[in-house]
Amino acid sequence: MKLFTKGDGEGFVAAFVNNLVQLLILASLCTGVLGFSSELIYGRILPGVAVSFLVGNLFYAWQALQLAKREGRSDVCALPYGISTPGLFAHVFLVMLPARQLAVTQGIPDPERFAWHAGLVACFLGGVLEFSGAFVASFIRRHTPPAAMLATLGGVGMGFLGLAFFFQIFAAPVVGIVTLALVFMVFFGRMRFRGGLPATLVVLGVGTGLAWLTGLAPVGGADAAPLANVGFYPPLPLLGELLAALGGGHLFAYLSVVIPIGLLGVLASLQNIESAAAAGDNYPVRSSLIANGLGTIAAAAFGSPFPTSIYIGHPAWKKLGARAGYSVLNGVAITAVCMTGAMSALTWAIPSEAGIAIMLWIGIIIAAQAFEVTPARHHVAVVVGLFPGIAAWAMLAIKSAVAAGGASLDAGLVAKAHAAGAYLGGGFALEQGFLYAAMIWATIVVGIVDRQWLRAAAWSAVGAVLALLGLMHSYALTGQDSILSLPLLDWLAGRLAPGATLFPAAPVALGYGAMTLIFLAARYFTVPRADDEIA
């Protein structure tokens, strides 16, 4: 098989535009949400992104050539690869934003570096988990029902990619609604544009044109300097920063985000490898997952806080005629964009509103997939598993509004909200470790539906342990944010404040424990009933 074919050109355009939209969203989140400086974004984060892109895309292109040579074929398509979309939003909203708010509240010097370090730690740990997952992915998949894994991811899709962008679409309706209509026509209506133009390129072009007509662009207004950050930013290993980050108190604080996102990334990559096998390209699972993990570790080592993933859509790229060359071209082009500061000009010319319809579509697909690939009897488990992710996004929106209004987020406000029927305390408890909660509750419901009482009891017992340890449902209010509270770790380190509660989520743990006993005893006080029998 040749390295470059005619189909690689079409595949490259589609892959590059998709990745470009993601980079536009990434840059806008780093600037608008996290308040990161241009020096950090263009000098450290994007060069780290470049390394992770290049490592993965070149490996998967080489892997495709090896498979073609081994099987004597010329129609092998490389696995698509890039930044993990759920990981991107999880690391921004669930790791770096809380870290920055914590630093500001507690007067920690250099909140920007503190938040960036939190992202580096999350990325590095996620990469280690992805690497390790190459050896245990099959075991995890056997013992975790699809409804639990996909509902957990679906909650992120519904909340952070779905509702968040749906709100933004109606905040800029001319751009948002038009591009959303185009996206729905192409992807839900299965239409294509005449002339073979890539759908994402057309959507981005239309959105950008409307943004300029309606005043959303140029971003930053007339005083912006789009070429100010154009230059050469070579990727440099930042092992000193990574080591400082690992020793900066971030290691345990974000495990409730890192572990579930990492596990979901492993299983999603595994499913995408299986999807490629179904399309005729049977890649070795272990080496594919190891390369993905190494790509994420490389990202952290060179300054990027964003994990990578094997993408969905291999069959679509193969139908375009893409082989190995599109992966090489994609890696080189994204590397060039990230290392030259060109993103500053692109983000000036193309506002995030131009591409948010594509991101919303991704969120919808992620949520819909949870229903498509799970048995109909488990759909109730999927719905239950969606709740924690949606709740976590809602709490983020509430906290942002409270902070913007200048109010203090404290026990007094929570008490007033409870008196008004808005149970913020329950929302804060559900928000902390919501990825664990989604997986646990969905699996419990699967166990109940299938009358597997031991499975339901085992997972509810896991919930009790996690809550007792403070890794789930344990929160503290800082005045501007709610954060995961880990007093047990403070006690072990000898820094627990006098009078502090050692197990703040003990009531929730007690609830999980009681539920465990109910499931263990269920066979003794319940009997199956017919479908048409009234409960």
N, C-alpha and C positions, 0 to 999 in steps of 0.2 A: 504494500500500500504506500502511495506517495504521501509525503508530509502535507502538501497543500493540494487541494482540489478546488474546482469551481464552487462546490457547495460550501466550502470553508469560508468564502467571502460572505455569503448570506448568513451563515451561522455566526460569524464574527460580529456582523452589524447588530444582529438581534441580541447576542450576549453582551456586547459592549454597551448598547443603549440601556439594557436592564441594569447592568452594573453602574452605569453613569447615574441613573435615577437614584439608585441606592446611595451613591456617594454624595449626590446633591442633598438627600435627606440627612445623611450623616453629618455633612458640613453645617447644615442649618441647625441641627440639634446641638452640635458642639458649640455653636456660636450663640444661638438664641436661648436654649434651655440651660446649658451648662456654663455659659459665659466664658468659654475658653478663649485665650488670646490667639491672634493670628500666628504668633511665633510657635505656640504649642501645636496648633492644628497643622500648619504647613511645614513646620520644621521637624516635627517628631511623629505625630500621629499618622499623617498620610504617607510618609516614607515607610513607616512600619506596615501600613496596609499594603504598600507596593510589594514589600518582601513576601508577605503572606500570599498575595495573588500570584506572584511569580513562582514561588516554591510549588504551590499546588497545581497551577495550570501547566507548568512544564512537566511535572511528574505525570499528570494524567494524560498528557499528550504522548509522552514516552511509553506509558502503560498501554495506550491504544495501539501504538506501533508494534509493541511486543506481542500483544494479543493477535494482531493481524498476521504477524510473521509466524507465530506459533500455529495458527489455524489455517494459514494459507488463504486469507480473505482480504478483500479490498474495501469492505463496507463497514469497518469498525469505527464507531463514534466515541470520542473521549468523554469521560464523565464531566458534566458541567460543575463548576466550583467557584466559590466566592465567599463574601461575608455572609454569615448567618443572619437572616432578617429577624427572627425572634431573638437571637442573641444580641443583635444591635440594640433593639429597643429595651430588652431586659437590662443590659449593661448601662444604658443611658438613664432610664427612669427608676430602676430598682437598685442600682449600685452607685453610680457616680453622682447622680442628683442628690440622693440622701446623704452621701458622704460630704458633698459640698455644703449642704444645708447644716449638717452637723458641725462642720469646721467653722462656719460662720457663727452659729449659735454659741459654740463653746470657745470662741476666740482663738482657734488653732491657726497659727501663722500659715500664710499662703494656701488658702482654700482650694485654689485651682490645682496646685500640685497634689494636695491631699486627695482630691476627687480623682485626678488622673491616676494616681498610685492605686486607688481602690479598683479602678478599671483594669489596670495592669495585672493586679493580683487575681481578679476574677477571670481575666483572659488566660493567664498562665495556668491557674487551677483547672479551668475548663479544658485547656489543651491536654493537660496531664490526664484528665478524666477521659477525654476522647481517645487518647493513645491507649490507656488501660482498657477502655471499652472494646478495643479491637479483639481482646482476648476473652471477654465475658459477655459480648453483645447477645449472643444466642441464648445464654442462660437468662439474662434479664428479660429478653423478649418472651421466653417460655413462661415466666412466672409473673408477668405483668400483663393484664388484659389490654387489648388494643384500645378499648373505650377509655381506659385510664390515661394512657400515654397521649392519645390524640385529643381527648377533652382538655387535658392540661395545656397542650399547645393551642387548642382552639380558644381557650379563655384569653390567652395573650392576643390571638388574632382578633377576637371579638372586641376586646377592650382597647388595647394599645395600638392596634393597626386598624380596627374597624370603627368603633365609635369616635375615637380621637380624630381620625381623618374625616369621618362623616361630618363632625362638627365643623372642621376646618373648611370642608367643601362649601357648607352653607354660610360660612363667614366670608367667602369669596365666591358667590354663586355663579357668576358668569363663566369664570374659568373652571370652577369645580364641576358644575352640572354638565357643561358641554363635554369636558374630557371624560367624565364618568359615563355619559351616554355612549361615547365612542368605545370606551373600555368594555362596557357591557355588551355592545353590539358584536365586538370582535371575539371576546372570550366566552360569553354566555350564549350569544347567537351564532357562534361558529362562522363568522364572516371574515373576509380578508379584503384588503384594499387593492384596487386595480393597480396594475403595474408591478405587483410583487413588493410594494413598500412594506418594511417591517412595521407591525402595528404599534409597537412602543415608540418608534421614531416618529410616526405620524401623530400619536397622542401628545408626545413631548413637544413637537413642533407647533401644533395647534394651541396647546396650553401656553407655550411661551409667547406666541403671537397675541393671544387674548390678554395675557398678563401685561404686555407692553401697551396694548390699547386701553386697558382699564386702569393703568397707573400702578400696578403691583410691581412692575419692573421699570427701570433697573432697581435691583435691591440695594438699599442704602441711599437712594435718591441721587440728586445731581452732584452732591459733594463726595460721593463714593469714588474710590480710586481702584478700579478693577485690575489694574496691572501692578499694583503696589507690591504684591506678594509673588509675582512671577520671577522665577530664578531657578537655581539648581539646588535641590535639597537631597543630597545623597543619604541613603539609609545608613545609620550608624548603630552598632550594638549598644544598647543602654542597660547593660547588666548591672551597673551600679545603681541605677534608678530602680530596677526590678528588685534587687536585693533590699534596697531601702524600703520599698513598698511592702515586701514580704515581712519585714520586721516592724512595720508601722502600725500594727494593730488591726489590719484589714483581713487577716487570715481566716478568722472564724466568723467575723461579722456578716459576711455575705454568702456563707455556705448554703443558706436556705434558698438562694437564687442560683448559685453556681452549680450545685449538684443536680437539681432537676433539669435546668437548661442543658447541662452537659449530657445527662442521660438521654434527654429528648433529641439532642443533636446526634448522638451515637445511633439511636434507633432510626431517626429520620434518614441519616446517611445510609444506614443498612437497608432501609426500604428502597431508597433510590438506587442502590446497587442492584437490588433484586428487580427493580423496574427495568434497569438496563439489561439484565439477564433475560427478562421476558421479551425484550426487543431484539435479542439475539447476541448481545455482547456480555458474555459471562466473565466478569472480572473477579479476581481473588478478593475475598472480603477482608481478610486480615490486613494485607498490605495497603488496600484502599483506605481503610479506617486509620491505620498508622500514619499514612501520609497526611490525612486530614488533621489528626492530632498534632503532628509536627508543624503543620502550617499555622495552627493557632498558637503553639508555643513560640514559633518564630515571630509571629505578630507581636506578642508580649515582649519578647527579647529586644525588638527593634522599636518599641514605643507605641504600638497600636493596642488599644484596649478592647478590640472587637474580634470575636471568634469567627472562624471560618467553617464552611460546611460544604458537603457534596449536595448540589442542588437537585431539585425535582425538575423533570422535563427532558431527560435524556432522549426518550423516543421522539419528541418534537424536533430536537436538534438533528437527530438522525434522519428524520423525514425531509429536513431541509437540504440534506446532502452533506452535512458537516462531518468531518472525520477527525483527524488529529490537529490539523493546522489551525482550526478556529480557536482552539484552546491556547495555542502558542500566541496567536495574534491578540487574543483577549488579554492574556497576561502581560504582554509587552506594552499594549496600548494603555491599559490601566496603570501600569508602572510609570509610563511616561507622564500621564496626567498627574499622578500623585507626587512625582519627583520634581516637577517643573513649576509647581505653584499654579498651574493652569486652572485648578479648581476655583481659585479666587475670581478669575474672569468668568468662569461658567456659573458660579453662584450669583455673581452680579447680574448676568444676563438672563438666567433661568431661575425664577423663584421656585421654592418648594411646591407652591400651589400647582405648578404646571405638571408635576408628576405624582401628586398625592392620590389621584384616582387609581393609578397602577398599584400603589402600596395598599390602598383600600381593597382592591381586587385580591391581592395576595392574602390579606386578612380574612376575606370572605371564603376563599378557597381553603385556607387552613382550617377554618371552623366547619365548613361543609364536609371536608374530608373525614372529620370525626364521625359523621353520620353515615357517610357513603361506605366505609370499609368495616363498620361494626354491625353485628347482627341487630335486627330490628328490636328484639327484646331488650337490648342493652342501650337503646336510645335514651331511656330515662337516666341511665348512669352518665351518659354524655352530657345531658342537660345539667345535672347536678354538678358535674365536673367543670362546667363553664362558669358557674357562679363565682368561685373565688377570683378568677382572673378578671371578670367584669367588675367585681367589687373592688379589687385592687386599683383598677384604673379610675373608678368613681372616687375612691378616697384620694388618689393623687390629684384629681381635678378639684375636689373640695379643698384640699390643703393649699393648692396653688391659689385658689380664689380667696381663701382666708388670709394668706400671706400678702396677696395683692391689695387687699382691703385694709391692711395694717393691723388686723386683729391678732391676738395671741392665742395660740393653740395650747390650751391647758385644761386641767380637770374641770374648772369652772365652766368653760365653754361646752365641754362634753356633757356635763350635768344639765345645762340649759337645753342642749339639743335633745337629750333623752326626755326631758320634761315636755318638749314639743313633739315628741314621737319620732325624732330622727336619731336612731341609735348609732351614733358615731363610734362609741366604745366598741360595739360589736364589729363595726367596719374596720377599725384599727386592728382589732385582734385577728380578723380574717385576713387582713392585708399582709401581716407578717408571716412569711413562710407560705404564701398562698399557693405556690407551685406544689409544695408538699400536700397542702390541704386538698387541692384539686385531684391529685393522683390518689390520695388515700380515700376520699369520699366517693370518687367514681368506682374504685375497686370494691369498696364496701357495698355499694349498690349492686354491682355485678354479682358479688357473692350472695346478696339477698335474693336477687332475681333468679339465680341458678340454685338457690337453697344450699349453697356451700357455706355452712355456718362457720366452719373452722377457718376458711379463707377470710370471711368478714371479721371474725374475731381477731385473727392475726393482724390484719391491717388496722383495725381500731386500736389494738394494743400498741402498734407502731406509732399511731397518732398520740396516744397517751404518753409514750416515752419522749417523743419529740417536743410535745408541749411542756412536759416537766423539765426537760433540759433547756427550754427557752428557745429552741430552734424554730418554733411554730407557735403563733397566737400570743407571743410575749412581746409587749410593746412598751415604749416609754415616750412621753411627750417632751419635746425640746423647746416649745414655744413657737416654732415655725414648722415643725415636722413631727412625724411619728416614726420612730426607729425601732429596730429589733433590740430587745432588752436581754442581755446575757449576764445576769448577776452571778450565776454559778461560776462562770469563767473569772469574773472579778473576785469572787471568794477564793477560788483556787490560786489566783495571783496575789492574794492578800490585799486587794484594794477595794473591797466591798464597803460602801458607805455605811456608817452606823445607822441602824434602824431600817435599812433597806430590806425589801422582801427577797428572799433567796429564790423562791419559785413563784413569780408573778402570775404565771399561767396555770397555777395549781388547780383552780376550779374547772378550767377547761380539760385538764388532764384527768381530773376526777370524772368528768362527764364521759370522756373516751373510755376510761376504765370501767365505768358502769355499763356502757354500751358493749364492751367486750364480754362482760359476764352475761348480758342478755343473749348475745349470740351463742355463747357456749351452752346456755341452758335452753335455747330455742326448741330443740328437738323434744324436750320434755314437757313443754306447755303449749305447743302449737301443733296443728295438723294441717296438711295441704288442703286447699279448697278448690272446687271447680271454678273455671273461668267465669261462668254465669252465676255463681253464687255470691250473694251479698256479704261483704266483709262484716 
